[in-house]
Amino acid sequence: MEPHEWQSSPGVLGQNQIIIDVVHVYGSWNAGMVWVYAHLVECSTPSADCTGPWCQELLVDADRLLDAAAR
């Protein structure tokens, strides 16, 4: 996802491009956005110390998420 397609909290735009593995999606009061529980791509490396069910909670552009899911 490009920086303008996600936020770490409402109004705080992403600062870099990220690749996420979505765990769960739920609604948001922000028009066109949804909350996502996810892992970063780095979590899948052998040296990763990520044992939780998810490691990131992000506000994501809903249309972009749908486009990515359709691929």
C-alpha positions as CSV (number, residue, x, y, z in Angstrom):
1,M,0.0,0.0,0.0
2,E,1.2,3.5,-0.8
3,P,1.6,6.1,2.0
4,H,-1.6,7.9,1.0
5,E,-3.6,4.7,1.1
6,W,-3.3,4.0,4.8
7,Q,-3.1,5.7,8.2
8,S,-1.7,4.6,11.5
9,S,-4.6,6.5,13.2
10,P,-7.3,8.9,11.9
11,G,-5.6,11.8,10.2
12,V,-2.0,10.4,10.5
13,L,-1.0,9.4,7.0
14,G,1.4,6.6,6.3
15,Q,5.0,7.6,5.8
16,N,6.1,4.8,3.6
17,Q,5.0,2.0,1.3
18,I,4.0,-1.2,3.1
19,I,3.0,-4.7,2.2
20,I,0.5,-6.3,4.6
21,D,-1.1,-9.6,5.2
22,V,-4.7,-8.9,6.3
23,V,-6.0,-10.8,9.2
24,H,-9.4,-9.1,9.8
25,V,-11.3,-6.1,8.4
26,Y,-13.9,-4.1,10.3
27,G,-15.8,-0.9,9.8
28,S,-14.9,2.7,10.3
29,W,-16.7,6.0,10.7
30,N,-14.2,7.5,8.3
31,A,-15.8,7.6,4.8
32,G,-14.1,5.3,2.4
33,M,-11.8,3.7,5.0
34,V,-11.8,0.5,7.0
35,W,-9.8,-0.7,10.0
36,V,-7.5,-3.7,9.3
37,Y,-5.7,-6.0,11.7
38,A,-2.7,-7.2,9.8
39,H,0.9,-8.5,9.8
40,L,3.6,-6.7,7.9
41,V,5.5,-8.7,5.3
42,E,8.5,-8.7,7.6
43,C,6.5,-11.0,10.0
44,S,6.9,-13.9,7.6
45,T,10.7,-14.0,7.8
46,P,12.4,-16.7,9.8
47,S,14.0,-14.1,12.2
48,A,10.7,-12.4,12.9
49,D,9.6,-12.2,16.5
50,C,5.9,-11.8,15.7
51,T,3.8,-14.3,17.6
52,G,0.5,-12.5,18.0
53,P,-2.6,-12.9,16.0
54,W,-1.9,-9.5,14.4
55,C,0.8,-6.9,14.8
56,Q,-0.6,-3.8,13.1
57,E,-4.0,-2.0,13.3
58,L,-4.3,0.3,10.3
59,L,-6.9,2.5,8.7
60,V,-6.9,1.6,5.1
61,D,-8.5,2.9,1.9
62,A,-11.5,0.5,1.3
63,D,-11.3,0.7,-2.5
64,R,-7.6,0.0,-2.5
65,L,-8.1,-3.0,-0.3
66,L,-10.9,-4.3,-2.5
67,D,-8.6,-3.9,-5.6
68,A,-5.8,-5.8,-3.9
69,A,-8.2,-8.6,-2.8
70,A,-9.5,-9.0,-6.4
71,R,-6.0,-9.9,-7.6
